[in-house]
Amino acid sequence: MTEIIRQKLNDSPAARWTVLVIVAFTMFCAYYINDVMAPLMGELGSEFGWTSQDFGIFNFSYGWLNVFLFMLIFSGIILDKIGPRLTGIGACILMVIGCLIKYYAVSTDTFEGEVFGIKMQVFIACVGFAIFALGLETIGITVTKIIARWFNGYETALAMGLQVAIARLGSALAIGTTLPLAKSLGSLSAPILIGLMAICIGLIAFIFFCTMDKKLDASIGIEAASSEDSFKVSDILSIAKNKGFWLIAILCVLFYSAVFPFLKFGTSLMINKFGMAEDWAGTIPAMLPFGTVLLTPIFGGIYDKKGKGATIMLIGAALLTIVHLLFSIQAINVWWMAAILMVLLGIAFSLVPSAMWPTVPKIIPQNQLGTAYGMIFWVQNIGLSGVPFLIGWILDKYCIVGEVIGDGGKVTTLYDYTIPMLIFACFGVLAVLTAFLLKREDKIKGYGIEQPNLKK
């Protein structure tokens, strides 16, 4: 009788919220490194001769391992097999290694020759980013499953929203401070080095989480804890047959393809379309992830208490489409309009993730969650790697409108961003359609996506 009424560790609010803070901090450090190169597009061109296509290839390398070698799917299977502790530590180590290589690539310009038609310096930076990306996406699915486990029956959407918000703070910090920091320290590699030190601290924080997760296993009991991870490879087939799963995966890739690649070129957009000075051009794109810090947890809390998850995703996708259409209008070219549009995009960026990630456990069993998230992230990475490459190619091919020679004879290329913004808007339209189909599928199958998450 004592064993039956014994409280689990995650029944303690202090314990589960402490876990959230720890894993969210690790994600904060990871997202800083992920976006630390985004504001440097112009500087990389001026100092090292990188073109927009080189920058696109660098961002495309995000999917070399994750997408083309299917490593994200394997990461999900490994997560379900060996659990979040070892998977998470391994992911953090991969991020450290990848960041080291990227730092080495940008810290010197003595590279010569090409590899597969890619400049040697760009190729080395790509290798580092590919390794880092594998670690980042693996820790992403690991942390998502950790929250789903620790907050099962509690504030799942709020917790996932807060984790997303804190991670986005890392992105905002990178986008808003990297360029001024690089200039003040006289080195493009300095912000990367700061990020490297941060992710090492994030690794230490995650190791501390592992001690708490072991205590959760003990409070659940050995039998219950081991049965949770009894994943079978054959379960991949059952996930792949789930229509609701695929609608979420497709919505994910369409939505994020219109947000993260946009942020990669956001600083350049502010300089070229809105005429902002380089030192301040990153501040408006940085408003996007900063805005999610408050809004994502709020929308997650609404989903926990009131439900309407599919409706929330539908509204967010529609708002995303409207914002990118407005960005494509050439007459909208003053900085304060850019700020207003970025605030609206931040609202859309908060709405969809706040409902999308907590929806997956309603469709997929707990012992298959790691693999399911891995498969979703794999689909997402097709967009996160391919779309920046596409945008970089289009900018160089169709959107160059002139050049400016600055101090020291540095040449800066000028671009018209109308076509890229229309492409992002098209992703938004398709996301709206997918969200509508998901809402209809939920009504047919009764997943409970429109139902609250909190236990009565």
LINQUILIN-V745767 format. One record per residue. N is the residue number from 1. RES is the residue in one small letter. SS is DSSP state (~ for helix, > for strand, _ for the rest). PSI is psi in radians with two decimals (* if undefined). Layout:
# LINQUILIN-V745767
n=N res=RES ss=SS psi=PSI
n=N res=RES ss=SS psi=PSI
This chain:
# LINQUILIN-V745767
n=1 res=m ss=_ psi=-0.67
n=2 res=t ss=~ psi=-0.70
n=3 res=e ss=~ psi=-0.59
n=4 res=i ss=~ psi=-0.71
n=5 res=i ss=~ psi=-0.03
n=6 res=r ss=_ psi=2.35
n=7 res=q ss=_ psi=2.42
n=8 res=k ss=_ psi=2.70
n=9 res=l ss=~ psi=-0.63
n=10 res=n ss=~ psi=-0.08
n=11 res=d ss=~ psi=-0.31
n=12 res=s ss=_ psi=2.06
n=13 res=p ss=~ psi=-0.69
n=14 res=a ss=~ psi=-0.72
n=15 res=a ss=~ psi=-0.85
n=16 res=r ss=~ psi=-0.58
n=17 res=w ss=~ psi=-0.52
n=18 res=t ss=~ psi=-0.76
n=19 res=v ss=~ psi=-0.75
n=20 res=l ss=~ psi=-0.79
n=21 res=v ss=~ psi=-0.73
n=22 res=i ss=~ psi=-0.93
n=23 res=v ss=~ psi=-0.55
n=24 res=a ss=~ psi=-0.61
n=25 res=f ss=~ psi=-0.73
n=26 res=t ss=~ psi=-0.73
n=27 res=m ss=~ psi=-0.62
n=28 res=f ss=~ psi=-0.84
n=29 res=c ss=~ psi=-0.72
n=30 res=a ss=~ psi=-0.73
n=31 res=y ss=~ psi=-0.46
n=32 res=y ss=~ psi=-0.84
n=33 res=i ss=~ psi=-0.65
n=34 res=n ss=~ psi=-0.66
n=35 res=d ss=~ psi=0.15
n=36 res=v ss=_ psi=-0.42
n=37 res=m ss=_ psi=-0.29
n=38 res=a ss=~ psi=-0.77
n=39 res=p ss=~ psi=-0.09
n=40 res=l ss=~ psi=0.19
n=41 res=m ss=~ psi=-0.87
n=42 res=g ss=~ psi=-0.71
n=43 res=e ss=~ psi=-0.66
n=44 res=l ss=~ psi=-0.61
n=45 res=g ss=~ psi=-0.75
n=46 res=s ss=~ psi=-0.73
n=47 res=e ss=~ psi=-0.68
n=48 res=f ss=~ psi=-0.05
n=49 res=g ss=_ psi=0.39
n=50 res=w ss=_ psi=2.35
n=51 res=t ss=_ psi=3.03
n=52 res=s ss=~ psi=-0.61
n=53 res=q ss=~ psi=-0.66
n=54 res=d ss=~ psi=-0.76
n=55 res=f ss=~ psi=-0.66
n=56 res=g ss=~ psi=-0.69
n=57 res=i ss=~ psi=-0.73
n=58 res=f ss=~ psi=-0.83
n=59 res=n ss=~ psi=-0.54
n=60 res=f ss=~ psi=-0.51
n=61 res=s ss=_ psi=-0.26
n=62 res=y ss=_ psi=-0.52
n=63 res=g ss=~ psi=0.05
n=64 res=w ss=~ psi=-0.87
n=65 res=l ss=~ psi=-0.73
n=66 res=n ss=~ psi=-0.72
n=67 res=v ss=_ psi=-1.00
n=68 res=f ss=_ psi=-0.46
n=69 res=l ss=_ psi=0.14
n=70 res=f ss=_ psi=0.47
n=71 res=m ss=~ psi=-0.49
n=72 res=l ss=~ psi=-0.66
n=73 res=i ss=~ psi=-0.76
n=74 res=f ss=~ psi=-0.65
n=75 res=s ss=~ psi=-0.71
n=76 res=g ss=~ psi=-0.72
n=77 res=i ss=~ psi=-0.76
n=78 res=i ss=~ psi=-0.72
n=79 res=l ss=~ psi=-0.78
n=80 res=d ss=~ psi=-0.47
n=81 res=k ss=~ psi=-0.84
n=82 res=i ss=~ psi=-0.11
n=83 res=g ss=_ psi=2.99
n=84 res=p ss=~ psi=-0.41
n=85 res=r ss=~ psi=-1.01
n=86 res=l ss=~ psi=-0.66
n=87 res=t ss=~ psi=-0.79
n=88 res=g ss=~ psi=-0.74
n=89 res=i ss=~ psi=-0.77
n=90 res=g ss=~ psi=-0.70
n=91 res=a ss=~ psi=-0.72
n=92 res=c ss=~ psi=-0.69
n=93 res=i ss=~ psi=-0.71
n=94 res=l ss=~ psi=-0.70
n=95 res=m ss=~ psi=-0.69
n=96 res=v ss=~ psi=-0.81
n=97 res=i ss=~ psi=-0.82
n=98 res=g ss=~ psi=-0.72
n=99 res=c ss=~ psi=-0.66
n=100 res=l ss=~ psi=-0.80
n=101 res=i ss=~ psi=-0.74
n=102 res=k ss=~ psi=-0.70
n=103 res=y ss=~ psi=-0.75
n=104 res=y ss=~ psi=-0.71
n=105 res=a ss=~ psi=-0.69
n=106 res=v ss=~ psi=-0.18
n=107 res=s ss=_ psi=-0.12
n=108 res=t ss=_ psi=2.71
n=109 res=d ss=_ psi=0.48
n=110 res=t ss=_ psi=0.12
n=111 res=f ss=_ psi=2.52
n=112 res=e ss=_ psi=2.75
n=113 res=g ss=_ psi=-3.05
n=114 res=e ss=> psi=2.77
n=115 res=v ss=> psi=2.07
n=116 res=f ss=_ psi=0.64
n=117 res=g ss=_ psi=0.09
n=118 res=i ss=> psi=2.36
n=119 res=k ss=> psi=2.47
n=120 res=m ss=~ psi=-0.78
n=121 res=q ss=~ psi=-0.76
n=122 res=v ss=~ psi=-0.72
n=123 res=f ss=~ psi=-0.77
n=124 res=i ss=~ psi=-0.73
n=125 res=a ss=~ psi=-0.64
n=126 res=c ss=~ psi=-0.73
n=127 res=v ss=~ psi=-0.79
n=128 res=g ss=~ psi=-0.73
n=129 res=f ss=~ psi=-0.62
n=130 res=a ss=~ psi=-0.75
n=131 res=i ss=~ psi=-0.78
n=132 res=f ss=~ psi=-0.75
n=133 res=a ss=~ psi=-0.68
n=134 res=l ss=~ psi=-0.77
n=135 res=g ss=~ psi=-0.73
n=136 res=l ss=~ psi=-0.82
n=137 res=e ss=~ psi=-0.59
n=138 res=t ss=~ psi=-0.76
n=139 res=i ss=~ psi=-0.51
n=140 res=g ss=~ psi=-0.85
n=141 res=i ss=~ psi=-0.54
n=142 res=t ss=~ psi=-0.84
n=143 res=v ss=~ psi=-0.66
n=144 res=t ss=~ psi=-0.76
n=145 res=k ss=~ psi=-0.63
n=146 res=i ss=~ psi=-0.81
n=147 res=i ss=~ psi=-0.72
n=148 res=a ss=~ psi=-0.60
n=149 res=r ss=~ psi=-0.85
n=150 res=w ss=~ psi=-0.46
n=151 res=f ss=_ psi=0.31
n=152 res=n ss=_ psi=2.10
n=153 res=g ss=_ psi=0.00
n=154 res=y ss=_ psi=-2.46
n=155 res=e ss=_ psi=1.08
n=156 res=t ss=~ psi=-0.92
n=157 res=a ss=~ psi=-0.68
n=158 res=l ss=~ psi=-0.78
n=159 res=a ss=~ psi=-0.78
n=160 res=m ss=~ psi=-0.65
n=161 res=g ss=~ psi=-0.73
n=162 res=l ss=~ psi=-0.70
n=163 res=q ss=~ psi=-0.78
n=164 res=v ss=~ psi=-0.75
n=165 res=a ss=~ psi=-0.79
n=166 res=i ss=~ psi=-0.68
n=167 res=a ss=~ psi=-0.72
n=168 res=r ss=~ psi=-0.48
n=169 res=l ss=~ psi=-0.65
n=170 res=g ss=~ psi=-0.76
n=171 res=s ss=~ psi=-0.81
n=172 res=a ss=~ psi=-0.74
n=173 res=l ss=~ psi=-0.72
n=174 res=a ss=~ psi=-0.85
n=175 res=i ss=~ psi=-0.67
n=176 res=g ss=~ psi=-0.45
n=177 res=t ss=~ psi=-0.25
n=178 res=t ss=~ psi=-0.86
n=179 res=l ss=~ psi=-0.86
n=180 res=p ss=~ psi=-0.64
n=181 res=l ss=~ psi=-0.78
n=182 res=a ss=~ psi=-0.70
n=183 res=k ss=~ psi=-0.74
n=184 res=s ss=~ psi=-0.57
n=185 res=l ss=~ psi=-0.11
n=186 res=g ss=_ psi=0.43
n=187 res=s ss=_ psi=2.29
n=188 res=l ss=_ psi=-0.38
n=189 res=s ss=_ psi=-0.23
n=190 res=a ss=~ psi=-0.80
n=191 res=p ss=~ psi=-0.55
n=192 res=i ss=~ psi=-0.69
n=193 res=l ss=~ psi=-0.70
n=194 res=i ss=~ psi=-0.75
n=195 res=g ss=~ psi=-0.63
n=196 res=l ss=~ psi=-0.77
n=197 res=m ss=~ psi=-0.66
n=198 res=a ss=~ psi=-0.76
n=199 res=i ss=~ psi=-0.47
n=200 res=c ss=~ psi=-0.69
n=201 res=i ss=~ psi=-0.66
n=202 res=g ss=~ psi=-0.65
n=203 res=l ss=~ psi=-0.76
n=204 res=i ss=~ psi=-0.72
n=205 res=a ss=~ psi=-0.71
n=206 res=f ss=~ psi=-0.61
n=207 res=i ss=~ psi=-0.65
n=208 res=f ss=~ psi=-0.69
n=209 res=f ss=~ psi=-0.68
n=210 res=c ss=~ psi=-0.61
n=211 res=t ss=~ psi=-0.63
n=212 res=m ss=~ psi=-0.64
n=213 res=d ss=~ psi=-0.58
n=214 res=k ss=~ psi=-0.67
n=215 res=k ss=~ psi=-0.59
n=216 res=l ss=~ psi=-0.76
n=217 res=d ss=~ psi=-0.75
n=218 res=a ss=~ psi=-0.65
n=219 res=s ss=~ psi=-0.51
n=220 res=i ss=~ psi=-0.67
n=221 res=g ss=_ psi=2.53
n=222 res=i ss=~ psi=-0.76
n=223 res=e ss=~ psi=-0.80
n=224 res=a ss=~ psi=-0.71
n=225 res=a ss=~ psi=-0.70
n=226 res=s ss=~ psi=-0.57
n=227 res=s ss=~ psi=-0.41
n=228 res=e ss=~ psi=-0.59
n=229 res=d ss=_ psi=0.38
n=230 res=s ss=_ psi=1.06
n=231 res=f ss=_ psi=2.50
n=232 res=k ss=_ psi=2.44
n=233 res=v ss=_ psi=-0.55
n=234 res=s ss=_ psi=-0.31
n=235 res=d ss=~ psi=-0.32
n=236 res=i ss=~ psi=-0.68
n=237 res=l ss=~ psi=-0.71
n=238 res=s ss=~ psi=-0.60
n=239 res=i ss=~ psi=-0.79
n=240 res=a ss=~ psi=-0.42
n=241 res=k ss=_ psi=-0.11
n=242 res=n ss=_ psi=1.93
n=243 res=k ss=~ psi=-0.69
n=244 res=g ss=~ psi=-0.69
n=245 res=f ss=~ psi=-0.81
n=246 res=w ss=~ psi=-0.59
n=247 res=l ss=~ psi=-0.70
n=248 res=i ss=~ psi=-0.75
n=249 res=a ss=~ psi=-0.76
n=250 res=i ss=~ psi=-0.74
n=251 res=l ss=~ psi=-0.71
n=252 res=c ss=~ psi=-0.88
n=253 res=v ss=~ psi=-0.67
n=254 res=l ss=~ psi=-0.79
n=255 res=f ss=~ psi=-0.90
n=256 res=y ss=~ psi=-0.45
n=257 res=s ss=~ psi=-0.36
n=258 res=a ss=_ psi=-0.01
n=259 res=v ss=_ psi=-1.10
n=260 res=f ss=~ psi=-0.80
n=261 res=p ss=~ psi=-0.60
n=262 res=f ss=~ psi=-0.75
n=263 res=l ss=~ psi=-0.59
n=264 res=k ss=~ psi=-0.62
n=265 res=f ss=_ psi=0.11
n=266 res=g ss=~ psi=-0.77
n=267 res=t ss=~ psi=-0.75
n=268 res=s ss=~ psi=-0.67
n=269 res=l ss=~ psi=-0.77
n=270 res=m ss=~ psi=-0.62
n=271 res=i ss=~ psi=-0.81
n=272 res=n ss=~ psi=-0.72
n=273 res=k ss=_ psi=-0.66
n=274 res=f ss=_ psi=0.02
n=275 res=g ss=_ psi=0.50
n=276 res=m ss=_ psi=2.62
n=277 res=a ss=_ psi=2.59
n=278 res=e ss=~ psi=-0.73
n=279 res=d ss=~ psi=-0.41
n=280 res=w ss=~ psi=-0.08
n=281 res=a ss=~ psi=-0.45
n=282 res=g ss=~ psi=-0.18
n=283 res=t ss=~ psi=-0.65
n=284 res=i ss=~ psi=-0.82
n=285 res=p ss=~ psi=-0.54
n=286 res=a ss=~ psi=-0.36
n=287 res=m ss=~ psi=-0.50
n=288 res=l ss=~ psi=-1.03
n=289 res=p ss=~ psi=-0.53
n=290 res=f ss=~ psi=-0.68
n=291 res=g ss=~ psi=-0.53
n=292 res=t ss=~ psi=-0.33
n=293 res=v ss=~ psi=-0.72
n=294 res=l ss=~ psi=-0.75
n=295 res=l ss=~ psi=-0.70
n=296 res=t ss=~ psi=-0.83
n=297 res=p ss=~ psi=-0.61
n=298 res=i ss=~ psi=-0.84
n=299 res=f ss=~ psi=-0.61
n=300 res=g ss=~ psi=-0.71
n=301 res=g ss=~ psi=-0.65
n=302 res=i ss=~ psi=-0.75
n=303 res=y ss=~ psi=-0.73
n=304 res=d ss=~ psi=-0.75
n=305 res=k ss=~ psi=-0.67
n=306 res=k ss=~ psi=-0.34
n=307 res=g ss=_ psi=-2.52
n=308 res=k ss=_ psi=0.69
n=309 res=g ss=~ psi=-0.81
n=310 res=a ss=~ psi=-0.65
n=311 res=t ss=~ psi=-0.72
n=312 res=i ss=~ psi=-0.76
n=313 res=m ss=~ psi=-0.66
n=314 res=l ss=~ psi=-0.77
n=315 res=i ss=~ psi=-0.76
n=316 res=g ss=~ psi=-0.73
n=317 res=a ss=~ psi=-0.67
n=318 res=a ss=~ psi=-0.75
n=319 res=l ss=~ psi=-0.70
n=320 res=l ss=~ psi=-0.79
n=321 res=t ss=~ psi=-0.80
n=322 res=i ss=~ psi=-0.76
n=323 res=v ss=~ psi=-0.81
n=324 res=h ss=~ psi=-0.60
n=325 res=l ss=~ psi=-0.72
n=326 res=l ss=~ psi=-0.64
n=327 res=f ss=~ psi=-0.49
n=328 res=s ss=_ psi=-0.25
n=329 res=i ss=_ psi=2.11
n=330 res=q ss=_ psi=-0.51
n=331 res=a ss=_ psi=-0.36
n=332 res=i ss=_ psi=1.67
n=333 res=n ss=_ psi=0.42
n=334 res=v ss=_ psi=2.62
n=335 res=w ss=~ psi=-0.63
n=336 res=w ss=~ psi=-0.50
n=337 res=m ss=~ psi=-0.65
n=338 res=a ss=~ psi=-0.69
n=339 res=a ss=~ psi=-0.76
n=340 res=i ss=~ psi=-0.79
n=341 res=l ss=~ psi=-0.62
n=342 res=m ss=~ psi=-0.61
n=343 res=v ss=~ psi=-0.77
n=344 res=l ss=~ psi=-0.70
n=345 res=l ss=~ psi=-0.61
n=346 res=g ss=~ psi=-0.63
n=347 res=i ss=~ psi=-0.79
n=348 res=a ss=~ psi=-0.68
n=349 res=f ss=~ psi=-0.35
n=350 res=s ss=~ psi=-0.65
n=351 res=l ss=~ psi=-0.92
n=352 res=v ss=~ psi=-0.93
n=353 res=p ss=~ psi=-0.56
n=354 res=s ss=~ psi=-0.46
n=355 res=a ss=~ psi=-0.51
n=356 res=m ss=~ psi=-0.91
n=357 res=w ss=~ psi=-0.71
n=358 res=p ss=~ psi=-0.23
n=359 res=t ss=~ psi=-0.55
n=360 res=v ss=~ psi=-0.78
n=361 res=p ss=~ psi=-0.26
n=362 res=k ss=~ psi=-0.31
n=363 res=i ss=~ psi=-0.57
n=364 res=i ss=_ psi=2.37
n=365 res=p ss=_ psi=2.71
n=366 res=q ss=~ psi=-0.70
n=367 res=n ss=~ psi=-0.13
n=368 res=q ss=~ psi=0.06
n=369 res=l ss=~ psi=-0.74
n=370 res=g ss=~ psi=-0.83
n=371 res=t ss=~ psi=-0.71
n=372 res=a ss=~ psi=-0.81
n=373 res=y ss=~ psi=-0.67
n=374 res=g ss=~ psi=-0.74
n=375 res=m ss=~ psi=-0.69
n=376 res=i ss=~ psi=-0.79
n=377 res=f ss=~ psi=-0.58
n=378 res=w ss=~ psi=-0.82
n=379 res=v ss=~ psi=-0.74
n=380 res=q ss=~ psi=-0.69
n=381 res=n ss=~ psi=-0.36
n=382 res=i ss=~ psi=-0.74
n=383 res=g ss=~ psi=-0.74
n=384 res=l ss=~ psi=-0.47
n=385 res=s ss=~ psi=-0.69
n=386 res=g ss=~ psi=-0.68
n=387 res=v ss=~ psi=-0.78
n=388 res=p ss=~ psi=-0.65
n=389 res=f ss=~ psi=-0.78
n=390 res=l ss=~ psi=-0.80
n=391 res=i ss=~ psi=-0.74
n=392 res=g ss=~ psi=-0.72
n=393 res=w ss=~ psi=-0.76
n=394 res=i ss=~ psi=-0.71
n=395 res=l ss=~ psi=-0.81
n=396 res=d ss=~ psi=-0.57
n=397 res=k ss=~ psi=-0.71
n=398 res=y ss=~ psi=-0.18
n=399 res=c ss=_ psi=0.09
n=400 res=i ss=> psi=2.21
n=401 res=v ss=> psi=0.00
n=402 res=g ss=> psi=-3.09
n=403 res=e ss=> psi=2.65
n=404 res=v ss=> psi=2.33
n=405 res=i ss=> psi=2.05
n=406 res=g ss=_ psi=-2.80
n=407 res=d ss=~ psi=2.43
n=408 res=g ss=~ psi=0.20
n=409 res=g ss=~ psi=0.23
n=410 res=k ss=_ psi=2.29
n=411 res=v ss=> psi=2.19
n=412 res=t ss=> psi=2.21
n=413 res=t ss=> psi=2.44
n=414 res=l ss=> psi=2.47
n=415 res=y ss=> psi=2.67
n=416 res=d ss=_ psi=2.10
n=417 res=y ss=_ psi=0.27
n=418 res=t ss=~ psi=-0.86
n=419 res=i ss=~ psi=-0.84
n=420 res=p ss=~ psi=-0.69
n=421 res=m ss=~ psi=-0.62
n=422 res=l ss=~ psi=-0.62
n=423 res=i ss=~ psi=-0.77
n=424 res=f ss=~ psi=-0.67
n=425 res=a ss=~ psi=-0.62
n=426 res=c ss=~ psi=-0.68
n=427 res=f ss=~ psi=-0.67
n=428 res=g ss=~ psi=-0.73
n=429 res=v ss=~ psi=-0.79
n=430 res=l ss=~ psi=-0.59
n=431 res=a ss=~ psi=-0.68
n=432 res=v ss=~ psi=-0.81
n=433 res=l ss=~ psi=-0.75
n=434 res=t ss=~ psi=-0.73
n=435 res=a ss=~ psi=-0.67
n=436 res=f ss=~ psi=-0.75
n=437 res=l ss=~ psi=-0.62
n=438 res=l ss=~ psi=-0.71
n=439 res=k ss=~ psi=-0.70
n=440 res=r ss=~ psi=-0.69
n=441 res=e ss=~ psi=-0.65
n=442 res=d ss=~ psi=-0.66
n=443 res=k ss=~ psi=-0.60
n=444 res=i ss=~ psi=-0.82
n=445 res=k ss=~ psi=-0.31
n=446 res=g ss=_ psi=0.75
n=447 res=y ss=_ psi=-0.50
n=448 res=g ss=_ psi=0.32
n=449 res=i ss=_ psi=-0.54
n=450 res=e ss=_ psi=0.00
n=451 res=q ss=_ psi=2.67
n=452 res=p ss=_ psi=2.77
n=453 res=n ss=_ psi=-0.50
n=454 res=l ss=_ psi=2.44
n=455 res=k ss=_ psi=2.51
n=456 res=k ss=_ psi=*
